[in-house]
Amino acid sequence: MNGPGRALIRDLAFLAAAFLLALLPFTAARTAAGLALAIFFPGYSLLRCLRTPTRPDSLPDLLHCGAASLGLCPLALRLAGLLVPFTRGNVLSILVLLPAVLLAAGACRPRPASPVRWKIPGPAFYLLLMVTLALLIPTLVVSSTPDGGETRVKGWDLNNHLSIAETISTQGLPPANPFLQSDSPFYYHTFFHILLGAILVVAGPGVHAYFCIALLTILLAAMFLGTLFRVAAELTGNGRAALLALPLVSLAGGFDLLPMLGLAGWRRESGSWREIFLRHWNVDGWVSNRGILVPSFFAEYYWVPHAMAALVVFLLALLFLRKTETGPGAIGMAGACLASMAGYNGYVALGGAIIIALLREWIWPASPSPGRPSDARPSSGAPWRAGRRWSWGGRC
């Protein structure tokens, strides 16, 4: 048996194992199976179908699989919801059959002559990733108070997303929420709830719903950083430039940690770290007075996870629009990502459409006119060269 055949049998065996895990009478096992079937296998099978090198033992590749799953899984579930009800049996069937078909199709495709080689992130990427998650996880912890209540340092909006996802998992589609009711398949920011609802459906009775949305929020933060690094590194040809971009969406932007600490030190503010954060890390005074942390505009890792998912699939769409090694499949995947971007968040979709319009010459470079020399691409991945118009270096 050749290599693709052995890889197909191996991947189908893992997929079958996840399916059997979803049938066990243990909530933890079913939850793990739901996360694997919704977050890993759709993206992994799609990348295998597109003949994109993917190693399950590589953290950046795992994050890439998760990002691809964000663009494919909710879209497939939503379109299937137009034909069949959103029940556990139907959801399980879609989450198993979709990767199986993609894996089989990928085994029949010829191998590319020059497969894609992703930039390998250095230790700085993993360090920044750990610091970002270390800042995020404590904000999602729920603890009890002496009077029997609950206290949590997190955005209040996360409860709204959870209630919508739970409604989808119990009542199906469309969601019974006046804010989300629409006849369009891509109604505003419901794809995140469909994805979470599928995980809850597979997990079955007894699932800890808040644990699932908290874990999914953490995974979204990791996917966003991983996707941003990969897209920036591959489209600019410069891994260091990609690393320099990450703190801007994490320490200095994502959490506004460095600006807040610098401002507190400059003003010589007193109090605990929590008091300092409560004074600065808020956009709503009503919520601030109640001691709940709400992030600023850029700190959307947990407050608006559907927007983070939209940003991930948008970045992935930019990457697939520039791919030439995988043929029409990459264009189809880019279209799926853009459709999912609209399904995750309408505001990000509007911004994404504007960015694509601004970058149309970069995404689809025009052919040079006869007799007119074309601008050479910068060598060594340099995105700028004096005396020439701005351009990105290298293809992904």
C-alpha positions, 0 to 999 in steps of 0.5 A, spaced: 500 500 500 502 506 498 503 512 502 497 516 501 493 509 502 496 508 509 495 515 511 488 515 509 487 509 513 490 512 519 486 518 519 479 514 518 481 510 524 482 516 528 476 519 526 472 513 527 475 513 534 472 520 535 466 517 533 466 511 538 468 516 543 462 520 542 457 514 543 460 513 550 456 514 556 461 519 559 460 526 559 467 528 559 469 523 553 463 525 549 465 533 550 472 531 548 469 527 542 465 534 540 471 538 540 475 534 536 469 533 531 468 540 531 474 543 532 480 539 529 477 534 524 474 538 519 480 543 518 485 537 518 481 533 513 480 539 508 488 541 509 489 534 507 485 534 501 488 541 499 495 537 500 497 542 505 502 539 509 499 538 516 503 534 522 498 533 528 504 533 532 506 540 531 502 546 535 502 551 529 499 546 524 494 544 530 492 551 530 492 551 523 487 545 523 482 549 528 482 555 524 480 551 517 475 548 521 472 555 523 471 556 516 468 550 514 464 546 520 459 552 522 458 553 514 456 546 513 452 545 519 448 551 517 447 549 510 445 542 512 440 545 517 436 548 511 435 540 510 435 536 516 433 538 523 439 540 528 439 533 532 444 529 535 444 524 530 444 529 524 450 533 527 454 527 528 453 524 521 455 531 518 461 531 523 463 524 521 461 524 514 464 531 512 471 529 514 471 522 511 469 525 504 475 530 504 480 525 506 478 520 501 478 526 496 485 528 498 487 521 497 485 521 490 489 527 488 496 528 486 501 530 490 504 537 488 510 538 485 513 543 491 509 542 497 508 549 501 513 550 507 510 554 512 515 558 516 517 555 523 515 560 529 521 560 534 521 560 541 518 567 542 512 565 539 510 560 544 512 564 549 508 570 547 502 565 546 503 562 553 503 569 556 497 571 552 493 565 555 496 566 562 492 573 562 486 570 559 485 564 563 484 567 570 479 572 567 474 566 565 475 562 572 468 562 576 469 562 584 464 562 589 463 568 594 462 567 602 454 568 601 453 563 596 454 567 590 458 567 584 464 572 582 467 572 575 472 576 572 470 576 565 466 580 560 458 579 561 457 578 554 459 571 554 453 569 558 449 571 552 453 567 547 452 561 551 445 562 552 444 562 544 448 556 543 444 552 549 438 554 545 440 552 538 443 545 542 436 544 545 431 547 540 435 547 533 435 552 528 434 558 527 435 560 534 429 562 538 432 569 539 429 576 536 436 579 535 438 573 530 432 571 527 433 572 519 431 568 513 438 568 510 443 562 511 448 567 514 445 571 519 449 576 524 454 572 528 450 565 529 456 561 526 459 561 533 453 559 536 452 553 531 459 551 532 458 551 540 451 548 539 454 542 535 459 541 541 454 541 546 449 537 542 455 531 541 457 532 549 450 530 550 446 531 557 450 533 563 455 537 559 458 543 563 456 548 558 460 554 561 467 550 561 465 548 553 465 556 551 471 558 556 475 552 553 473 554 546 474 562 547 481 560 549 482 556 543 480 562 539 485 566 542 490 561 540 488 560 533 488 567 532 495 568 534 497 562 530 493 564 524 496 571 524 503 569 525 502 564 519 499 569 515 504 575 516 510 570 515 508 567 509 505 573 506 511 578 507 516 572 507 519 575 514 518 571 520 521 577 525 516 582 522 510 577 524 513 576 531 513 583 532 505 584 530 503 579 535 504 583 541 500 589 538 494 584 538 496 581 545 500 585 550 499 592 547 493 591 544 489 585 546 489 586 553 492 593 553 496 590 559 503 594 557 499 601 556 495 600 562 501 598 567 505 604 564 499 609 565 498 606 572 506 607 573 506 614 570 500 616 575 503 613 581 496 609 582 495 605 588 491 599 589 491 592 587 492 590 580 485 588 580 483 595 582 488 598 577 485 594 572 478 595 574 479 603 573 482 602 566 480 596 563 473 598 561 468 601 556 462 601 560 461 605 567 455 601 569 459 595 568 465 597 571 461 600 578 459 592 579 466 590 578 466 586 572 472 587 567 470 589 560 476 589 555 477 595 551 476 595 543 482 591 542 481 586 548 476 581 544 478 575 546 473 573 551 468 579 550 466 577 543 469 571 541 465 571 535 468 577 532 475 573 534 473 567 530 471 572 524 478 575 524 481 568 524 477 566 518 478 572 514 486 572 515 485 565 513 481 567 507 487 572 505 492 566 505 488 562 501 486 567 496 494 567 494 495 560 494 497 557 487 499 550 489 492 547 491 488 549 485 481 551 485 480 548 492 484 554 495 479 559 492 473 555 494 476 555 501 477 562 501 470 563 499 467 558 505 472 563 509 469 569 507 462 566 508 463 564 515 466 571 516 459 574 515 456 568 519 460 570 525 460 577 525 457 582 520 461 588 522 468 584 521 465 582 514 464 589 512 471 591 514 474 585 511 470 586 504 473 593 505 480 590 506 479 586 500 477 591 496 483 595 498 488 589 497 485 587 490 491 588 486 495 585 491 491 579 491 490 578 484 496 582 481 494 585 474 498 582 468 504 587 465 502 591 459 506 589 453 512 592 452 512 595 459 516 591 464 513 589 471 515 590 478 520 585 480 518 582 487 522 584 493 528 579 494 529 575 501 522 576 503 523 584 503 516 587 503 519 594 501 524 597 496 526 604 495 524 607 489 518 601 487 511 601 489 509 597 496 508 590 495 508 583 499 514 579 498 513 571 496 507 567 495 505 562 501 
